[in-house]
Amino acid sequence: MAVARRSRNRDNGATAAIVADSEPKEAMTTAEASAWATEHVGYVVTPSNIAYLVNYGLIPAASTTSGELRVFKHDLSSYYSSRNGHREQAFKRQLGEDIDWALSFEQYKEAETTKHVHRLHPYKGKFIPQLVEYFLDSHTDDSKTYPVFAPGDVILDPFCGSGTTLVQANELGMHAVGIDVSKFNAMISNLKLARVDLAALEESAAKAAAAIEADNLGQRARQFEEALLRELSDFNAAHFPRGKFRMKVRSGAIDEDSYGAAKQLEFLWRYHSLTEEYGVDNSIPEGADNFMESWYHQSELSEIHTAEAVIATIEDSSIRDVLRLILSRTIRSCRATTHSDLATLIKPVTETYYCGKHSQICKPLFSILSWWNRYAKDTIKRLVQFAELRTDTRQFCLTGDSRTLDILDELKQTAPKLASTAKKQGVAGIFSSPPYVGMIDYHEQHAYAYELFGLPRNDDAEIGPLSGGKGKAARDAYVRGIADVLINCRTVMRNDWDVFLVANDKFGLYPLIAEQAGMEIVKEYRRPVLNRAEGDKGAYGESIFHMKGRKLLDA
């Protein structure tokens, strides 16, 4: 795994003290740059680290005719005194000096942390693939002093979510079994790993797109949207000029809330005029008793049901299910809400509104067609990318309660070859991220998919759901639930097995969990989480608890 790692610097002021070099801008070889940087930052910077900075665009390469990589001293100086260095120190001040900055994976761009099939569908609470890879692969460093797993091992994820562990296990040549209480989560995981006829998938996606485009209500809504967008473009250019408006807000010349509200009202008359002109009804019935009717305009509902009717006719089950995943991703983006409320729905939006995220008047969506086309193309591209990386190993996610599921028996029925491998060699260990206490209702986050596709829900079996709160009773139940999962997983483990659990343990529950499961925490890794999906941008950290267990703990 190509991860640039460095020794941690215990001198808080070393990085911040670096200033731009005043010497002539002489280009240095990577060896010279390594020596210079090591002296100035107070920890070892290798020539490979310098090359990494250039390869990932963090500093420019100096122009040279020798063919040897060279860099400018002032670029290195600027980098080490830049936002990243200050960010590390800020996180350590808030979270503690013992956080392992190498586990921040700050060097990876979003395209890499959401690579290939990892972004087939949105999912709250998933970890990045680089974190899984770090603990599963064979590399060692100052923190990970010995490899725990090896190619050919069987890995178990009893809180499989959207399948990140399973996908990365495949990349690394390992087998993997997932379990998730949510049928839709298991569907996401298994489709990421499915072998699909991509040409047939593309043809079927185009067939669904044609049906959506021909939908009568959808056609009218798209004509209305085109006219609305022209009006919005002119209005926003006049009242919210790019750059200038934000500068005036920052300087205090404009009060954003009052100005935005006034301009929202000013534009509404034109919005209502267009709805009458094009004969569209964008209202949402009040008091609707299901998710679809509560969060989608009538034109969208018509297109959604048109698409699902076409998908239902597809005979190949794998293609049919991938199309349903595309449709689910599409309609998640098309809910009648503001741009800032997609993660946590507040109330349906049926009119134009002032959008603080984009600093202008925005509109909800009235058609799914453009998003269907976008996601269909993106899905096929990501499946192609993963097909070039995948190994000839087996992975499958079971649907069930990890506390009580007979893992091998269920696996025999759904993935017999994987069951045979797991039984023969035993499961090497667990890498998983259990739910956090009182944070997410995992079925509810995909309520639209359950409703549209008629999937059975199993909300009562969730551990630590948002609806259960964070009080003492909820925490006690959580400890018992996670411990019971580990005890049940013991039945398929080989002797001397390893468990890695990723958690933000702000209540200090994991020592209790380990005790109740008859296990021992042998190490706790603490990492900063730099890029969170939700609105809280403060310093946030999580722990990776490495536990050890033996198959037979009781006499």
N, C-alpha and C positions, 0 to 999 in steps of 0.2 A: 504494500500500500504506500503510495507516494504522499506521505505526510511530513511536512517540515516541522521538526521538533527542536526545541532548544532547552538548555538548562535554565532553571528558573532563577531569576535575579532577586536576591533578598534585600537589595538596596533600593528602597522606594524612589529615591531621588535620582538614581543613575540615568534612567531614560529621559526624564524630564529635563535634566541638566544639559542635555546635548543642544548645542546651537549650531546654526549654519556655519560651515567651515569658511574661513576667510582667505584660505590659501588659493592659489590659482587652480582653475578647474582642470586638473590633470586626470586623465583617464587611468584607472587602475585595473589590473587583472583581478580575477576572482580570488586568487591567493592573497594578493596585496589588500584587496577590499576586506577579506576575511580577517587579516591581522589588524587592520585599522579599526574595523567595527568591533572586534573583540576587546581591544584596548579601550574604546570609547564607551561601550555599553556595560562592560563589567561582567559579561558572560560569553561563553564560546559561541561564535558565529562561524560556521564552516563555509568553505567555498561552495558547497552544494546549497547552503542557505542563500547565498548571494545569487546563484543561478536561479533558484526558485523565485526570488523576488522579481527577477527580470522576466522569467517565463510566465508568471501570473500577472504581469503588468503593474506591479507595485512600484517599481522604479524603471526608468528607461535604460536601454543599453546605450553606451557611448558609441559613436560612429568610429569604426576602425577598419583599416585595410588589411590587417594581419590575419583575420579570420578567427582570432581569439576573443572570447567574450571579455569586454571591459565595461566598467561603470565609472560614473563621476562621483567623487567624494562628497560633493555638496548634495547630490541626490540621496545618497545613503544617509547623510546627516539629517536631511529633511524628513526622510521616512521614519527614522527612529525617534524623532521628536514630534511625530505627527499624531493624528487622532488615535491610531491604534495603540501607541505606547501610552498615551494619556488614558485611554479607555481601559486598558489593563489595570493601571493603578487605581482608577476610580472604582472598578469592580472589586478589587482587592480591599480597598478601604471599606466598602459596604458589606462584602461577603466574607472577608477574612483572607489572610495571607496564604492559607493552605489550599486555595483553589488552584487547580492545575490548568494553567492557561493553554497548554498544548491541546487540551480537550475542548477548547472553545471552537476549534476548527475555523478560526477567523479567516484563514487563507482561502477558503472555498467560497466561490460565488454561488448565488441562489440557483443558477442553472445546474450546478454540480450537486447541491444538497437536495435538489428535486429531480435528479437525473432519471432518464428513461421512464420506466413504468411507475416510479415512485409518485408521479403526479398524474396518474390516470384519474384520480378522483380526490376531492378535498376530504380531509379528515382531521378533526381536532385532536390534539394531544399526541401526535406521532413524533418519534425521534428521527433525527437525520441518519441517512445510511452510513455516513462516515463514522458515527459513534458505534454502530453495530460492527462495522468492519474492523475498527480499532481493537475491540475485544475478541473477535472471532479469529482474526488472521494470525500469522506466525511471527510477526515482528516483535522486537523487544525494545525498550527504552528505559529511561530513568524511573518511570512509574510502573510500567508493565515489564517486570523483570524476567518473566518466562512465559512462553506460549501455553495457553490452556487447552486449546482445541486444535484439531488437525484436519486436513482434507479427508473426506470419507466419514467423518463423525456425523452422528445424528444430533441435531439441536432441537430443543423444544421451546416453544413460546406459548405459554398457557393464557396470555392476554394478547392475542395476535393482532388485534386492531386491523390496520389496513395492509399488514403483511410485510413490513420493512425487514424484519429478521429473516423471513423466508426467502425474500428476493436476494438479500445479501449472502445468505448461506449458499444459494445457488451459484452466485458469482464466484464464491470462494471454493466451490467444489464440495460442499457439504450437503447432506440431506437435512430436512427439517420438517417438523410437525407443528402445526399451529392449532390452537383452540380458541374459539371466541363465542361468547354467549349470544352475540348478535349475528343473525343469519346474513344480514346485508354486509357486515364486516367480513365475514367468511367469503362471501361472494366476491368482494373487492380483491381480497388476498388471492383467491384461486384464479381469478381472471388475469391477474398480473403475471401469473406463471403458466397460463394455458397456452397450448400450441394451436394457433388459429390460422386458417387459410386467409391470408391477408388480402389477396385479390378478390375473393368472394366477400370478405368484410367490406372492402371499399365499394364494391358493386351494390351491396345491400344498404350501405349508408347513403349512397346516392339515391337509391330508390326511396328511402324514407325522406330525404331532403326534398325530392320532387313532390311527394305527397304533402309535406308541410307547406311548400311554396304554393300548391294549388288550393289550400284550404281557404274557403271564402272569407271567413272572419279574419283570418290572418292576412289575406291580401289587403283588405280594407285598413287594417291596423298598420301595415307597413306603409301604405300611401299616406296615412295620417302622420306617421313618425317622420317620414321624409320631409313633409311640410313643416312639422314642428321643429325639426333639427335646423332647418334654414332660418326659421324665426329666432331660435335660441342662439344661433351663431351670430346673427346681427346684434341681438340684444346684449349678449355677453361681451362682444367686442366693444360696444359703446359704454357699458357700465362696469365691466370687470376686466379692464385691459391687463393682459398678462404681465406679471412682474410689477407694474406700477401700482396695481391695486393692493398687492401684498405689502409693498413698501409703505404705502399710506396707512395700512392697518398697523404695521409694526411701529411706525412713527407716532401713532395716536391721532393722525389726521382724520381717520375714519373709524367709527365704532362698528366693528364687523357685524355684531348681532343685530343692531337696529337697522343698519344699512341693508344687510342681507334680507331681513324680514320685509322691509319696505319694497325692495326690488322684486321679491317673490310675489307680493300682492300686485305690484304693478304689471307683472307679466301674466298673471292668471287670467285676465280678461281675454288675452289673445289665445291662451290655451283653450279656454271654453269655447271661444269662437271657432277654433279649428275642429273641436269635437263635433260641433253642430254641422259644420261644413262637410265633414267626411262621414257623418252619421255613425260615429263609434260610441259605444257605451263602455267607459273604463271603470265603472263603479264595481265595488266588491260587496256582496251581500253582508249586512251586519248580522252577527250571531250565527255564522255558519258553523256547523258542528264537525267539520273535517278540515284537514290542513289544506288540501288543494283549493277548495272554494274560498278559504280565508286569505290565501297569499298569492293568487294568480288572477289576472284580468281574464275576462271572458274570451278574448281573442287568443290568449296564451293557452287557456284550457282546451280550446278547440284544436289548436295545433298539437298540443301534447297528446291528446287522445287519438288524433289522426296518426301521429308517429307510432304510438304504442300499438295501434291496430295493424300497421304494416309490419312492425317488429314481430308481433305474435304469429305471423304467417311464415316466418323463417324456420325451415326444418332443422338446420344445423344448430344444435343447442349452444355450442360455444360461441358461434357468431351472434345468435339471438341474445345471449347474455352480455356479450361485449357491447352490443347496440343498446341494451338497457342501461349499461353503465354509462355510456355516452349520453343517453337521454337523462339519466339522473344527474350527471355533472352539469348538463345544460340547464335543467330546470332549477337547480340550486342557484345558478347565476341569474336566473330570470324571475326570482321572487319579487313581489311588489314591495320593495323596501328601498331605503336610501343606500348610497354607496358606502357609508360608514357603518351601517347596521347589518351587513351581510352575515357576520359571524354570530351575532346575537340579535335576533329579530325583536323589534319593539312594537311597531304597529304598521299595518298595511299603508302604503302610499299610492294614491291614485292620481295625483296631480304633480305638476312641476314644483320644485322646492329649491331653497338656497342650500347648496352643498358646501359645507365647511371643508371637506376633503379636497375639493377641486376649486374652491373659491369662485363659484359662479352658480347660475341657475342650471339645475340638472333635471332630468326626467326619469321616471321608472321605465321599465321595459314593457312593450306591448306585443312583442313577437319573439319567438325562440329561434327563428330560422338562422340568423347570422351566427348565433352561439352554437347551434347544432353543427353547422358547417365548420366552424372553427375547431370545435372539440373532436369532431370526427377525423379531421385531418391530423390534429395533434396526437390523437390516440394511435392512429396507424403509424405515425412517425416514431412514437415511443416504443411501440411493440417491435418495430423493425430494429431500433437501436438495441433493445434488450436481447433480441434474437441473435445478435452478433456477439453477445457477451455470455450468454447462458451456457452452463455446463450440463453434462449428461447425468444429472442427479435428480432426486425426487423430493418434492415438497407438496404438502397438502394441509389445508386448514379445516379442522372439524368444527361443527357447530354444536355447542353444548356448554354445560357448567363444569368448569375445570376442577371444582371441588369434588364432584361425584362421578364424572364421566369415566367409563371403562375405556381407557385410551386405546389399548391394543385391539380390543374387540371392535370398537367403532372404526378403527383404521383398517381392519381386515375387510370390512364391508365396503369401504369407499376407496381405499388405496392399498390393495393387498400386497403389492411389491414393496411399498414403503413400510408396511406393517412387518413384512418378513425381515427386512433389513434392521428395523428397530428392535425386533425381538431377538435376532441373532447376535447383534453386537451391543445392545443396550444403548439408551440415550446418554450422550456424554454430559449433557448439562442444559441449563436454561439461560436464555438471554431474553429479557422481557421488560416491559414497562407497565406495571399494574396501574389501574385507575387510581386517581388521587381522591382523598376523602372529600365528598361534597362538591366536586368540581364540574362533572359532566354527566348528563343523562345520555348514554350512548345510543339508545334507540331513538330518542327524540331528535338528536342532531340530524338524522336522516328520515324524519317522519314522512316527508314527501315520497321517498322511494318505497317505504313500507306500504303506504296507502296506494300508490299508483300500481305497484306490481303485486299487491295482495300477499306480501310476505308475512309470516307469523312473527309476532313480537314476544320477547321473553324478558320484559322490563324487570319483573320481580326477582330475577336471578342476578341482576347487576350487583357488583360489590362497590360500596361507597358512592352511590349515585348522588347527583346534585339534589334531587328531591328529598334525600335522607338527611341533608344538613351536615354540620361538622361538630355537633355536640358530643358529649361523652359516650352516649349510647351508640352513636354512629361510629365513633372511633373504635369502641370495643368490638362492634360487629365487624368492622373493617379488619382489625387485627386477626380475629378468628377466621374470617373469610380467606385472607391471603395465606395464613398458616395452613388452613385446610387444603388450599390448592397445592402448596408445596408437599404436604403429606401425601396427597393423592398422586402427585407426579412421581413420587418415590418408587411407585410400583413398576415403572418402566425404565428406571435408571440403572446404569451400570454402577459398580462399586466405586467409591471415591469420586462422586460427581460434583460439578461446580454450578453455582447459580449466580447470575448477574442480574440484579433488579435495579432499574432506573426509577428514581423517585425524588420528589421534593418533600423530604420528610420533616416538615416544619413542626409536627406534633411529636416527633421522636418515637414513632411507633415501630420502626423496623428492628430494633433490638428485641422488643417483645415478640414480634412476628418470628424472628429467628429462634427465640427460646421455645415458643409454642410448637414450632415445626421441628424441634430437635436438631437445629442446625447452629452453626457458629459463623459470625461475621468475621472474616479474616482480614478484610481490608475495605475501607470506604474511600472511593475516589470522589472528589468534589470538583464540579466543572461549572463554569459560567455559561449561561444560555444567552447568546447574543441576539438572535433573531427570532422573536416570538411573534406568532400570528395575531395575537389579541392586542388590545389597545395599550396595555400597561407596558411602558418602555423602560421602567426602572431596572436596576441591577437585579438579576434573577439567577439563582443557581439551583442545581440539582445534584443528587448523590447517585453514585453507582455502587451498590452494596454487593461485594463479592462474598458469597457464603459457601461453605463447604458442608457436605452431608455424605453419609454412608447409607447404602441401600437398606441395611438391616440395623436399625437403631435400637430396637426393643428385643428383649429376649423372647 
